[in-house]
Amino acid sequence: MNPIDLIFISTKTMKAYEAFCQPVCKKFQLNQTSFDVLMFLANNPKYNTARDICEIRGIRTGIASVAVDFLVSNGYLLRQPDDIDRRIWRLLITEKSAPIIQEGRAVQQEFGKRLTDGISEEELAAYTQIIQKFKENILAITHNKKGELL
């Protein structure tokens, strides 16, 4: 596969996902990044810091910071200092976020169904294995021997 094909698929998938999310974003008056941050935290509870959002979800630091500030100021998130390391702030979802998360998950589920339309279980299993290999290779390319990001 040509690398540009991977970039094309990735870019077009994100654009399609964003289009799918727009009704929820409009309904709750959120921009896409704020929605993405909230859904990332809801779907990945063990990743609950701004650093996690940037490193794992791939949102740039400044953009993530603005989104987190917006979500905190509107009561969708709380910042709480870590019990062990007070320099780390944990981001906690509030009850006010529940309707957004519920509708967001429904949109994500529908997007997944539409994306995999016409693909057999065997093909999905093979795809999952290939993506896992890509993930391992990407981590090997982007991290040094100590596991630190290059």
LINUR-V348721 format. One record per pair of residues at least 6 apart in sequence whose C-alpha atoms are under 7 Angstrom apart, sorted by the first residue. I is the first residue (numbers start at 1). GAP is how many residues later the second one is. Records with the same first field share a line. If there is no record, write none. Layout:
I=GAP  GAP
This chain:
17=94
18=14
20=87  91
21=86
24=79  80
25=6  7  10
33=34
34=33  37
37=16
39=62  65
41=6  7
42=59
48=42  43
49=40  41  42
53=6
54=6  7  10
71=6
72=6
75=19  21
76=17  18  20  21
77=14  15  16  17
78=13  14  15  16
79=10  11  12  13
80=9  10  11
81=7  8  9
82=6  7  8
142=7  8
143=6  7
144=6
